[in-house]
């Protein structure tokens, strides 16, 4: 796990390289947009229909759910 100074340096370096920053010293999840909309009481139907996380999970026969991210390679875009 990176400390504050190391994390700041790593973020700056990755952004200069055009890469996403490291996830940092906290738990990070990718959550289906529909779950966020339900919790927030928002209408996000266009985004829900475009949610690649859900689409990929359904194609794999998995019920849509949040996934804990350990690295940026796990992010479904």
Long-range contacts (C-beta under 8 A, 24 or more apart in sequence): 1-25, 19-72, 20-72, 20-75, 22-72, 23-69, 23-70, 23-71, 23-72, 27-68, 28-68, 28-69, 29-66, 29-67, 29-68, 29-69, 30-66, 30-67, 30-69, 30-74, 30-75, 30-76, 31-66, 32-64, 32-65, 32-66, 34-64, 35-64, 35-66, 52-76, 52-77
